[in-house]
Amino acid sequence: METEAARAAFVQAAAARALIRAFGMVAANMERERHGHSLAYGEEAFERLVAEEGIGHNDVVNALRGWTG
């Protein structure tokens, strides 16, 4: 049986993964900018990251409520 604590841990793990990926994306953008190149990741890439990791508002609310729809 899935507990509330387990659901919260799942959301926290997804958020941590997303943060690690986002830091890498920001670092890549900073490096490219430093060398005068266009950015590798725009707003859409960061939005896609949130969707891929399932950490948007509705995703988190549903996960914490235990809905797997």
PyRosetta script that sets phi, psi and omega in degrees:
from pyrosetta import init, pose_from_sequence

init()
pose = pose_from_sequence("METEAARAAFVQAAAARALIRAFGMVAANMERERHGHSLAYGEEAFERLVAEEGIGHNDVVNALRGWTG")
pose.set_psi(1, 135.4)
pose.set_omega(1, -179.0)
pose.set_phi(2, -84.2)
pose.set_psi(2, 127.6)
pose.set_omega(2, -179.0)
pose.set_phi(3, -96.5)
pose.set_psi(3, 166.0)
pose.set_omega(3, 176.8)
pose.set_phi(4, -60.4)
pose.set_psi(4, -40.1)
pose.set_omega(4, 179.3)
pose.set_phi(5, -64.1)
pose.set_psi(5, -38.0)
pose.set_omega(5, 179.1)
pose.set_phi(6, -66.9)
pose.set_psi(6, -40.4)
pose.set_omega(6, 177.8)
pose.set_phi(7, -64.4)
pose.set_psi(7, -41.4)
pose.set_omega(7, 178.5)
pose.set_phi(8, -64.1)
pose.set_psi(8, -40.2)
pose.set_omega(8, 178.6)
pose.set_phi(9, -63.9)
pose.set_psi(9, -38.3)
pose.set_omega(9, 178.2)
pose.set_phi(10, -62.2)
pose.set_psi(10, -45.1)
pose.set_omega(10, 178.9)
pose.set_phi(11, -63.8)
pose.set_psi(11, -43.1)
pose.set_omega(11, 179.2)
pose.set_phi(12, -63.1)
pose.set_psi(12, -40.1)
pose.set_omega(12, 178.5)
pose.set_phi(13, -64.2)
pose.set_psi(13, -42.5)
pose.set_omega(13, 178.4)
pose.set_phi(14, -63.2)
pose.set_psi(14, -40.6)
pose.set_omega(14, 178.2)
pose.set_phi(15, -64.8)
pose.set_psi(15, -39.6)
pose.set_omega(15, 178.6)
pose.set_phi(16, -64.9)
pose.set_psi(16, -43.6)
pose.set_omega(16, 176.9)
pose.set_phi(17, -59.4)
pose.set_psi(17, -44.6)
pose.set_omega(17, -179.0)
pose.set_phi(18, -63.8)
pose.set_psi(18, -40.6)
pose.set_omega(18, 179.8)
pose.set_phi(19, -64.0)
pose.set_psi(19, -42.6)
pose.set_omega(19, 178.1)
pose.set_phi(20, -61.6)
pose.set_psi(20, -46.1)
pose.set_omega(20, 178.5)
pose.set_phi(21, -62.9)
pose.set_psi(21, -42.4)
pose.set_omega(21, -179.2)
pose.set_phi(22, -63.7)
pose.set_psi(22, -40.9)
pose.set_omega(22, 177.0)
pose.set_phi(23, -59.5)
pose.set_psi(23, -40.5)
pose.set_omega(23, 177.1)
pose.set_phi(24, -64.0)
pose.set_psi(24, -40.5)
pose.set_omega(24, 179.0)
pose.set_phi(25, -65.7)
pose.set_psi(25, -42.3)
pose.set_omega(25, 178.2)
pose.set_phi(26, -64.2)
pose.set_psi(26, -43.0)
pose.set_omega(26, 179.3)
pose.set_phi(27, -61.4)
pose.set_psi(27, -42.2)
pose.set_omega(27, 178.4)
pose.set_phi(28, -63.1)
pose.set_psi(28, -42.3)
pose.set_omega(28, 178.0)
pose.set_phi(29, -62.3)
pose.set_psi(29, -43.0)
pose.set_omega(29, -180.0)
pose.set_phi(30, -63.4)
pose.set_psi(30, -41.3)
pose.set_omega(30, 179.7)
pose.set_phi(31, -64.7)
pose.set_psi(31, -44.6)
pose.set_omega(31, 179.4)
pose.set_phi(32, -64.4)
pose.set_psi(32, -41.2)
pose.set_omega(32, 179.0)
pose.set_phi(33, -63.5)
pose.set_psi(33, -39.8)
pose.set_omega(33, 179.6)
pose.set_phi(34, -61.0)
pose.set_psi(34, -32.1)
pose.set_omega(34, -179.4)
pose.set_phi(35, -94.4)
pose.set_psi(35, 7.1)
pose.set_omega(35, 176.5)
pose.set_phi(36, 79.2)
pose.set_psi(36, 17.4)
pose.set_omega(36, 179.5)
pose.set_phi(37, -96.4)
pose.set_psi(37, 163.7)
pose.set_omega(37, 176.2)
pose.set_phi(38, -70.8)
pose.set_psi(38, 157.1)
pose.set_omega(38, -177.6)
pose.set_phi(39, -67.6)
pose.set_psi(39, 144.6)
pose.set_omega(39, 178.8)
pose.set_phi(40, -80.5)
pose.set_psi(40, -30.4)
pose.set_omega(40, -175.1)
pose.set_phi(41, -128.4)
pose.set_psi(41, 123.0)
pose.set_omega(41, 176.0)
pose.set_phi(42, -102.6)
pose.set_psi(42, -172.4)
pose.set_omega(42, -177.6)
pose.set_phi(43, -56.3)
pose.set_psi(43, -39.7)
pose.set_omega(43, -178.7)
pose.set_phi(44, -61.9)
pose.set_psi(44, -36.4)
pose.set_omega(44, 179.9)
pose.set_phi(45, -65.8)
pose.set_psi(45, -38.2)
pose.set_omega(45, 178.8)
pose.set_phi(46, -71.6)
pose.set_psi(46, -36.9)
pose.set_omega(46, 175.8)
pose.set_phi(47, -64.8)
pose.set_psi(47, -39.9)
pose.set_omega(47, 178.0)
pose.set_phi(48, -63.7)
pose.set_psi(48, -37.8)
pose.set_omega(48, 177.6)
pose.set_phi(49, -59.5)
pose.set_psi(49, -45.9)
pose.set_omega(49, 178.7)
pose.set_phi(50, -60.2)
pose.set_psi(50, -43.3)
pose.set_omega(50, 179.8)
pose.set_phi(51, -66.4)
pose.set_psi(51, -43.8)
pose.set_omega(51, -178.8)
pose.set_phi(52, -62.2)
pose.set_psi(52, -38.3)
pose.set_omega(52, -179.1)
pose.set_phi(53, -86.1)
pose.set_psi(53, -6.8)
pose.set_omega(53, 177.4)
pose.set_phi(54, 66.3)
pose.set_psi(54, 41.8)
pose.set_omega(54, -177.6)
pose.set_phi(55, -118.3)
pose.set_psi(55, 20.9)
pose.set_omega(55, 172.2)
pose.set_phi(56, -69.9)
pose.set_psi(56, 167.3)
pose.set_omega(56, -176.5)
pose.set_phi(57, -52.3)
pose.set_psi(57, -55.6)
pose.set_omega(57, -177.4)
pose.set_phi(58, -63.5)
pose.set_psi(58, -37.3)
pose.set_omega(58, 177.7)
pose.set_phi(59, -58.7)
pose.set_psi(59, -46.5)
pose.set_omega(59, -177.5)
pose.set_phi(60, -68.2)
pose.set_psi(60, -45.0)
pose.set_omega(60, 179.0)
pose.set_phi(61, -58.7)
pose.set_psi(61, -46.6)
pose.set_omega(61, 179.6)
pose.set_phi(62, -63.9)
pose.set_psi(62, -40.4)
pose.set_omega(62, 178.9)
pose.set_phi(63, -63.6)
pose.set_psi(63, -42.9)
pose.set_omega(63, -178.1)
pose.set_phi(64, -70.9)
pose.set_psi(64, -26.9)
pose.set_omega(64, 176.4)
pose.set_phi(65, -81.3)
pose.set_psi(65, -13.5)
pose.set_omega(65, 178.7)
pose.set_phi(66, 89.6)
pose.set_psi(66, 11.8)
pose.set_omega(66, 179.8)
pose.set_phi(67, -81.8)
pose.set_psi(67, 128.9)
pose.set_omega(67, -180.0)
pose.set_phi(68, -112.4)
pose.set_psi(68, -1.6)
pose.set_omega(68, 175.6)
pose.set_phi(69, 20.8)
pose.dump_pdb("model.pdb")
